[in-house]
Amino acid sequence: MLTPRRTIRNHRETVTIERWFFVREGRFVGEYVDKVHPANKLNSLKAAVDVVSFPERAFVDGKSRCNYDFCIETLALLELKNYDRWLRGLSESQARTLRQSKKLGVEVRLRRWDAKDTDAIYSLYHETSSRQGMRFSPYYQYSRNEIRSMWSRSDSRLAFVAYLDGKLLGIMGVRVGELGGIVETMLRTYRDRIPGLNNALIACAVRELCARGIEYLIYGHMGYLSGLDAFKRHNGFKPFRDRRYFIPVTQRGAWAINMGICLEPWQLVPTRIWSVVCPIGRVLSHVVDFLPTPDVDTDVLKD
């Protein structure tokens, strides 16, 4: 989140990340959740990039060491068995917060996104220009057309929506594949702070994914934002160290790998001093546009 970059989905199966305005990194959309390992799909990457990267996925495929440059990334991983078992594993405070949200009347359900919901989610993105102390770039960038593209792109993305008295309070987007799911978006209202709203969204997602036979759920990375890490642990997510491999395609890509500029800042800064660096990043976020631009599917926009 702190690297100046732009994310473009110029093909249905791949995305291109433009880092520092001159290095293009290619990734597969379902690299964590598709049955076919991304290492077996390298020849199908159509975008013009300088570097190709993919995860090892040792939590599914075991340790299959590749002879490429790599970095270690710590994923927030939840192994799904059944919903009741997950619910029993919650701490008493988390279970109480979840019950409190239900008593308040919060309703979370899975639904397909349609045109009439565009205004509601647009208002959610444009509610505040700053989130978690950082400049919230979607407040300035996301249009209704781009939001429609993100949430109605394909059946592989599930939208879990939270309502209270008919008003949309939060939304969580999960991309699912044959092997697992990955949380891509989790956004809640800042004006109406409802206790347990995020817990209710995760609970609904766990229930739905268990019913579909999905075995894993990934919620970003762990080890750098203590508050968010604690929330993930309280909801059953555990840190899992995995490898991400980098393959140079051009000479520029080889330079980028050697210089380490393909990595995210949390992979460059030791965790023991991250608490010092993070506030600096929050200040700089109001000067430099760190967050990626919308992951827009150009084929949808043509409709």
N, C-alpha and C positions, 0 to 999 in steps of 0.2 A: 504493500500500500504506500510505501514511501519512495518508490523508484519512479522518476518521471517516465511514463510509458503510455502507449496507446494500444488498445486491444481491438483487433479487427477480425471479424468472422467472415472471411471472403470465400470460404467453402463450407459446405454443410458438415464435414467431418474434421476440419482443422481450423485453428485460429493462428493468427500472426500477432506477436507481441513486439511492438517497436519500442526498444529500450534506449533511453538517452538520445532519442531522436535520430539514431543512425544505425543501430544494430537490430536486425529482425530475427526473432526467435519463433520457430514453428512448433506447435503442440497439437496433439489430437484431442478433440473435444471429450471423448469418453476414455481418456487414458487410464483412469482409475477404476472404471466400472464396466468396461466392455470385456467380453469373454476373450477376444483375441488380444494377445499382448501387444502393446504398441511397438515393441521392437520388431514384430513380424509385419508391421504395416508401413515401414519407413519408405518403401518404394512408392506408396500411394500418396505421399505428401505432395500436393500439387502447387502449393504456394511458393513463391520465390523468397527464400529465407537465407540467412547467414549461418544460423545454428538450429539444430533440431534437438529437442530434449524430451525425455520420457522417464517415468518412474520405474523402479524395479518391481514394485508390488509384491514384496516378500510376504505380506500378510495373506496373500491369495496363492501366488505361484511358487512360494519358497524362494530361497536365495539362489538366483541364477546370475552369477557375476559376469558382467560384460567388460570387455577391454576398452572402455572409454573413460574419459574424464568424468568425475562425478562429484557431487556434494551430498551431504547428509541433511535430510529434512525430517522434522519431527511432526508427524501427522496426529491429529486428534481422531482416534479410531474407536468406534463403538461396534462390538460384535453382537449381532442380533440373534437371539434364540427365540424367545416369545415375549409378548407384551407384558404379561403378568410377572414374569421373572424379572424383566427390566424395572417394572414398577416397584417390586419388592426390594430391589437393590438400591433404590433412592434413599438418601439420608432423610431423617425425620423432618428437618427444616424444609427440604425441597418438596417432600410429599405434602407438607402442610401448606406451602405456598401454592402448589398445584391445586389443592382442594379449595384454597381461598379464591383463586381465579374462577373456579366453577361456581362457588357460592355467589360471586358477584354477577354471574350471568354471562361470562365470556364463553362464546361458542366458536369452536375451531372445527373446520371441515375442509375436506379435499374437494376442489372444484376446478373445472376447466375455465380458463380465462376467456372472456368474451368482450365485445366492444363496449358494453355498458359499464364494465368495470374500469375502463381506461381512465376516466376522470378521477375515480377514487384513488387509484394507485398513483396517478399523477400528483394529486394533492399530498399524498404521503411522501413522495420524493421531494416535493417542493415545500414541505412544512417548515424546514429550518435550513439555514445555510452553513451550520456547523454541527457536527456530531462527534462526540467523544473528544472534544477539544480541538478537532481538526476541521479544516475547510471541507465541506461536503460538496464535491464537484458536481454530482448529478443535479443538485439544486440549480446550477447554472446551465447544464448541458443537455439533460434529458428532455426530449420533446414527447408529445403524445404518440407520435408515430413510432419513435424508437422504443417507447415502453410497450406499445402493442406488439412490436416485433419480438422483444425479449420474452414476453409472457405467453405468446400464442404460436411460438415457433414450431414445436413438435410435441408428440405424445410422450417423449422421454423425459420431459420436465414436468414435475408435479408442483402444483401451487396449493399450499396449505394456508388458509385465510382465517384470521381471527376477527370476530364481530362482537360488538356489545350494543344491544338495542338497535340493531340494523346498521350500525356505523362501523366501517372498517378500521381496525386498530393496528393490525400487523399482518405481515405476509412472509412466508418462507418458501423459497424455491429449492427443490431438490431434483437433481438430475439422476436418473436411475438407469441401470444397465443390467446385464445378466448376472453380474457378480456383486453389485452393491449400489449404494447411492452416495451422492456427495452434495452437501449443502452449498449452494451457489449464492443465494441471497437470503438475508434475514433482516427485515426492516420493521421497526415498530414506531408508533406515534410517540412524539415527545411531549405533546400537549396533554394527553390523557395517560398518565402513568398508572397503569393497572398492574397490581402485583401478580406475578406468575404468568404474565402473558407469553414470554419467551418459553417458559417451561411447558405451557399448554401447546404451543406450536410444535415443540420437539416431541411431546407425548403423542400428538396426533400423527406425526410423521413416523414414529416408531411403530405405532399400531398398524398403520397402513403398510409399511415396508415388511413387517413380520407376516402380515396376511398374504403378501405377495411372494414370500419365500426369499426375500433379500437378506443376505447374511452380514453385510457390513454397511456402516454409515460413517462417512468422513466429514468432519466439520473443521476444515482449514488446518492450521498449524498450532502447535503448543510450545510454550517455553519462553514467551516474551511479553505478553500482556497478562499480568497476574490476575486481574479481575475477571477477564474473559476465560482464562485458563481454569480458574476456580469454578466458574459457571459450568464449563464443559465437564470437569471432573465430577461435580455434584450430579450431573445428568448421565453419568456412566461412561463418558469418553475417557480413554487412556492414551498416553503418549506412545507413539510407535515410530521408531527410527527407521527410515527407509532411504534408499539411494535414489538420486535423480542423475541420470546420465546426460552428457552433452556431446553432440557430434558436430564438428565444424563442417559446413558446406562450402564456405568461401574463405578466402584469406582473412577477410574482416572478421568472420566468425571465429577463426583460430586465435586472432588477436584478442577478441572479446573474452574467450574462454581463459586465455593465459592471464589477462588483466583482472578477471573475476567480475566483470561488469554484467555478466548474465545472471548473477545471483541477486537475490533480494537483500535489502539491508540487514534483516534479522539473521541472515546466513553469514554476513561479513563481520558483524559486531558480536563480541562475546556476550553471553547472556548476563554475566555478572555486572557489565556496565551498560546494559540495555536500558535500565531504569533511568540512567542519566541522559542517554541519547534520545530516548523517545520524546521527552518534553521539547527538545530542540526541533525534532521533526514536526511536532504539532505547530510550533511557531512558524517554521518554514512553509508548512502547508498553506498558509494564508498568502504566501508570496509566489510559490511555485505550485503548479497544478500537478499534484502527485498521483491522484487517483486515475485509473484507466477510463477511457471514454466508453460509451455503450457498446456492448457486444452485439452489433447489429447484423442481422441476417439480410443481406441485400436482396435475396430472392423473395423474401416475404414483403419487403418494401415495394417490390414491383407489382404486387397484386392490386 
